[in-house]
Amino acid sequence: MSGRVLCISTIPFRFHSISKLPSYPSSNSRLWFCGNPNVIGMEEQGFLQASEAVVADTDLLKKKLEAMRLSGPQKLQVIADFDATLTRYWIDGRRGQSSHGLLKQGNPDYDDKREELYKYYHPLEYSPTISIEEKTKLMEEWWGKSHSLLIEGGLTFDAIKQSVASATIAFREGVVELFELLEERDVPVLIFSAGLADIIEEVLRQKLHRSFKNIRIVSNRMVFDDNGCLVSFKGKTIHSLNKNEHALDMAAPLHDQLGDVNGATNDSASVRKRTNVLLLGDHIGDLGMSDGLNYDTRISVGFLNDNIENSLDSYRNAFDIVYLNDASMLGVVKLVHQLFPVGGI
């Protein structure tokens, strides 16, 4: 990337004070600036590979961090995309599957038809020359056709379970730690996805083997008949460019699906009263997930997994923090730890 310097320090990382980010290398931190003051280098230890974090406006970020810290966890909610945000983009050198892409409905002809739709529409979704308005229409077409094929092809719930079991999908390192940390602090997590809620719940079930009482899923939800066959979809279609807070009523407490007897900690009304938002996404369209929410402070974290040279400028200008190269979630974990330490506010 011409004209840009990314700096990686080998000094052990300690978040002594995010609200007072140093502007030089320090023995207390690996979060620092060099060359370009808008670029911060981060490196994780142990089994994690080095990753870079890019911040366009460090002063604004510091103000937002301080505002969130002073408000406390009782004012925070986390809104997160699922595919390529909570899940890894690359797995063992292969592109990780999405919650839509992993599905094999037991009918090869219909699987092939959905694959053809992917090949046609996916490049259009990320095209830099197509307007958002036109992309939105194209995404509505894509999702509508895909959902129709799932119904016509006779998808069953058993096929979903088998598809997840054989899928190339995994959570980013640190996702479980983040969920646990937020649950301990009674911070609700809304997982917004343009995928399929039933598949996301099955991925959580099979990959994490536990539930979290503070998590809700906002995604396209299927309706099955008594024989376990898909017959329809509930509510408005959620695609990659219309995920927003207006879809909150579609959220289903995860404990209903996974048998958590403790119940959800927050209903829609109480979530809306939480006026600080930590938003996690991998697509600029994910910023719309907080539309309709009257928030005071929002920190947006973007994961730029691929095509970095061509997309970095737009991501840097859209998100408060951008993690590059399929980074882990541990940077976000440390961020939440610093904002709300044990015994803190």
C-alpha positions in Angstrom: 0.0 0.0 0.0 1.9 3.0 -1.3 2.5 5.9 1.1 1.3 4.0 4.2 3.5 2.7 7.0 2.2 0.0 9.3 4.2 -0.4 12.5 4.4 -3.6 14.6 6.0 -3.4 18.0 7.3 -6.4 20.0 6.7 -4.8 23.3 4.2 -6.7 25.5 0.7 -5.3 25.2 -1.0 -3.8 28.2 -4.1 -1.7 28.0 -3.2 0.6 30.9 -5.4 3.5 29.6 -7.2 3.4 26.3 -8.5 6.9 26.9 -4.9 8.2 26.9 -3.5 6.4 23.9 0.3 7.0 23.6 1.7 8.6 20.5 5.0 6.9 20.8 6.4 3.5 21.6 6.2 2.7 25.3 7.3 -0.1 27.6 3.7 -0.3 28.7 1.9 -0.7 25.4 2.1 -2.2 21.9 -0.6 0.2 20.7 1.3 3.1 19.2 1.7 5.4 16.2 4.6 5.9 13.8 5.0 7.4 10.3 1.3 8.0 9.6 -0.4 9.0 12.9 -3.6 7.4 11.6 -2.1 4.0 11.7 -1.8 1.9 14.8 0.2 -1.3 15.0 -1.0 -4.3 17.1 0.5 -7.7 17.6 -0.9 -10.5 19.6 1.2 -13.1 21.4 1.2 -16.9 21.5 -0.9 -18.8 18.9 -2.3 -15.5 17.4 -0.6 -14.1 14.3 0.3 -10.4 14.1 -2.5 -8.2 12.9 -2.9 -4.5 12.1 -5.5 -2.1 13.4 -6.1 1.2 11.5 -7.7 4.2 13.1 -8.6 7.3 11.0 -9.5 9.7 13.8 -7.7 9.0 17.0 -9.0 12.0 18.9 -12.6 11.1 18.1 -12.0 7.5 19.2 -10.5 8.6 22.5 -13.5 10.7 23.2 -15.9 7.9 22.4 -14.0 5.5 24.6 -14.1 7.9 27.5 -17.8 8.5 27.1 -18.6 4.8 27.1 -16.4 4.2 30.1 -18.1 6.9 32.1 -21.6 5.6 31.2 -20.8 2.1 32.3 -21.8 -1.3 31.0 -25.5 -0.8 31.8 -25.7 1.6 28.9 -23.9 -0.6 26.4 -25.2 -3.0 23.8 -23.2 -4.9 21.2 -24.5 -5.3 17.7 -22.5 -7.8 15.6 -22.6 -9.2 12.1 -22.2 -13.0 11.9 -20.5 -14.2 8.7 -16.9 -13.1 8.4 -17.2 -10.9 11.5 -17.8 -13.4 14.4 -16.6 -16.2 12.0 -13.3 -16.5 10.3 -12.8 -15.5 6.7 -10.0 -17.9 6.0 -9.8 -21.5 7.5 -6.7 -23.6 6.8 -6.0 -21.6 3.6 -9.6 -21.9 2.3 -12.4 -19.4 2.3 -14.7 -20.1 5.3 -18.3 -20.8 4.4 -21.1 -18.4 5.3 -24.3 -19.4 7.0 -26.0 -19.4 3.6 -23.1 -20.9 1.7 -22.6 -24.0 4.0 -26.2 -25.2 3.4 -26.6 -28.4 1.4 -30.3 -29.1 1.1 -30.0 -32.7 0.0 -31.0 -31.9 -3.6 -27.9 -31.3 -5.8 -29.8 -29.6 -8.5 -31.0 -26.9 -6.1 -27.6 -26.6 -4.5 -26.2 -25.9 -8.0 -28.9 -23.3 -8.7 -28.1 -21.4 -5.5 -24.4 -21.6 -6.4 -25.1 -20.0 -9.8 -26.9 -17.2 -8.0 -23.9 -16.7 -5.8 -21.5 -16.5 -8.7 -23.7 -13.9 -10.4 -24.7 -11.6 -7.4 -21.7 -11.8 -5.1 -19.3 -9.8 -7.3 -22.1 -7.2 -7.7 -22.4 -6.9 -3.9 -18.8 -5.7 -3.6 -18.6 -3.8 -6.9 -17.2 -0.3 -6.3 -19.0 1.0 -9.4 -22.6 0.2 -8.4 -24.6 2.6 -6.3 -26.0 1.5 -2.9 -29.5 2.0 -4.2 -28.9 -0.4 -7.1 -27.0 -2.9 -5.0 -30.0 -2.9 -2.5 -32.3 -3.9 -5.4 -29.9 -6.6 -6.5 -29.6 -8.0 -3.0 -33.3 -8.2 -2.6 -33.5 -10.2 -5.9 -30.7 -12.5 -4.7 -32.2 -13.3 -1.3 -35.7 -13.7 -2.7 -34.5 -16.2 -5.3 -32.4 -18.1 -2.9 -35.2 -18.5 -0.3 -37.6 -19.7 -3.0 -35.1 -22.3 -4.1 -34.8 -23.6 -0.5 -38.5 -24.0 -0.3 -38.9 -25.6 -3.7 -36.0 -27.9 -3.1 -37.6 -29.4 0.1 -35.1 -28.2 2.7 -35.4 -30.1 6.0 -34.1 -29.2 9.5 -32.1 -32.4 9.5 -30.3 -31.2 6.4 -29.3 -28.0 8.3 -27.8 -30.0 11.1 -25.9 -32.2 8.7 -24.7 -29.2 6.7 -23.3 -27.5 9.8 -21.6 -30.7 11.0 -19.6 -30.9 7.7 -19.1 -27.2 7.1 -15.9 -25.2 6.8 -16.9 -22.6 9.4 -15.2 -21.5 12.7 -15.4 -18.6 15.1 -12.6 -16.1 15.3 -10.2 -16.6 18.2 -11.6 -14.6 21.1 -15.3 -14.7 20.3 -16.1 -17.0 23.2 -14.1 -14.8 25.5 -16.0 -11.8 24.3 -19.4 -13.5 24.8 -18.4 -14.6 28.3 -17.1 -11.1 29.2 -20.3 -9.4 28.0 -22.5 -11.9 29.7 -20.7 -11.3 33.0 -21.3 -7.6 32.6 -25.0 -8.1 31.6 -24.4 -6.5 28.2 -26.8 -7.7 25.5 -25.5 -8.9 22.2 -27.6 -8.7 19.0 -26.3 -10.8 16.2 -27.5 -9.3 13.0 -27.1 -11.4 9.9 -28.3 -11.5 6.3 -28.0 -15.3 6.6 -30.3 -17.8 8.2 -31.2 -17.7 12.0 -31.8 -21.4 12.2 -28.3 -22.1 10.8 -26.6 -19.6 13.0 -28.2 -21.2 16.1 -27.1 -24.6 14.9 -23.5 -23.3 14.4 -23.5 -21.9 17.9 -24.9 -25.2 19.2 -22.3 -27.4 17.4 -19.3 -25.2 17.7 -19.7 -23.6 21.1 -21.7 -26.3 22.9 -23.3 -23.8 25.2 -25.7 -20.9 25.2 -25.4 -17.3 26.4 -28.5 -15.7 28.0 -27.6 -12.2 26.7 -27.6 -13.1 22.9 -30.4 -12.6 20.4 -30.4 -13.4 16.7 -31.7 -11.0 14.2 -31.8 -12.8 10.9 -34.0 -14.6 8.3 -36.0 -17.2 10.2 -37.5 -20.3 8.7 -40.9 -21.9 9.3 -40.9 -25.7 9.3 -44.0 -28.0 9.2 -44.6 -30.9 11.6 -42.3 -33.1 9.4 -39.4 -30.7 9.6 -39.7 -29.4 6.1 -39.3 -25.7 5.2 -42.5 -24.1 4.2 -41.9 -20.3 4.5 -39.8 -17.5 6.0 -40.9 -15.2 8.8 -41.1 -11.4 8.4 -39.2 -9.1 6.2 -36.2 -10.4 4.3 -32.9 -9.3 5.8 -30.0 -9.0 3.3 -26.5 -7.6 3.5 -27.6 -4.0 2.9 -30.7 -3.6 5.0 -29.7 -5.0 8.4 -30.8 -2.4 10.9 -32.4 -1.8 14.3 -35.9 -1.9 12.7 -35.5 -5.6 12.4 -35.2 -5.9 16.2 -38.7 -7.3 16.5 -37.4 -10.4 14.6 -34.9 -11.1 17.3 -35.4 -14.4 19.0 -33.8 -15.1 22.4 -31.2 -17.8 21.8 -32.2 -19.5 25.1 -35.5 -20.5 23.5 -33.7 -22.6 21.0 -30.9 -24.0 23.2 -32.8 -24.6 26.4 -31.4 -21.9 28.7 -33.8 -21.9 31.6 -32.5 -18.5 32.9 -34.3 -16.5 30.2 -33.1 -13.5 28.2 -31.8 -10.6 30.2 -33.2 -7.9 27.9 -36.4 -7.5 25.9 -36.6 -5.1 22.9 -37.7 -2.1 25.1 -34.8 -2.4 27.5 -32.3 -2.9 24.7 -33.4 0.3 23.0 -32.7 2.2 26.3 -29.0 1.2 26.0 -27.7 4.3 24.2 -24.1 3.2 23.7 -23.3 0.8 20.9 -20.3 -1.3 20.1 -20.8 -2.3 16.4 -18.9 -5.1 14.8 -19.0 -5.8 11.0 -17.0 -6.8 8.0 -19.1 -4.8 5.4 -19.6 -1.1 5.2 -23.3 -1.9 4.9 -23.1 -3.3 8.4 -23.0 0.2 9.8 -26.7 0.4 9.1 -27.3 -2.2 11.8 -27.7 0.6 14.3 -30.1 2.7 12.1 -33.2 3.5 14.0 -31.5 3.4 17.4 -31.2 6.7 19.2 -27.7 6.1 20.5 -25.4 8.6 22.2 -22.1 7.0 21.4 -21.2 4.4 18.8 -17.8 2.8 18.3 -17.7 0.8 15.0 -15.2 -1.9 14.5 -14.7 -3.2 11.0 -12.9 -6.4 9.9 -11.3 -6.0 6.5 -10.5 -9.5 5.6 -9.5 -9.4 1.9 -8.9 -7.0 -1.0 -7.2 -4.7 1.5 -5.3 -2.4 -0.9 -8.5 -1.5 -2.8 -10.8 -1.2 0.2 -8.7 0.2 3.1 -9.5 3.9 2.4 -13.2 3.4 2.4 -13.2 1.1 5.5 -10.9 3.5 7.4 -13.2 6.4 6.7 -16.3 4.4 7.6 -15.3 2.6 10.8 -13.7 3.9 14.0 -11.3 0.9 14.1 -10.4 -1.4 11.2 -8.7 -4.8 11.8 -6.9 -6.2 8.8 -6.1 -9.7 7.5 -8.8 -11.8 9.2 -7.7 -10.6 12.7 -8.7 -12.3 15.9 -11.4 -10.9 18.2 -9.0 -10.5 21.1 -8.4 -6.8 20.4 -12.2 -6.2 21.0 -12.0 -8.4 24.2 -9.2 -6.2 25.5 -11.1 -3.1 24.6 -14.2 -4.2 26.6 -11.9 -5.3 29.5 -10.4 -1.8 29.6 -13.7 0.0 29.4 -15.3 -2.1 32.1 -12.7 -3.8 34.3 -13.8 -6.2 37.0 -14.7 -4.2 40.1 -15.1 -1.1 37.9 -18.2 0.9 37.1 
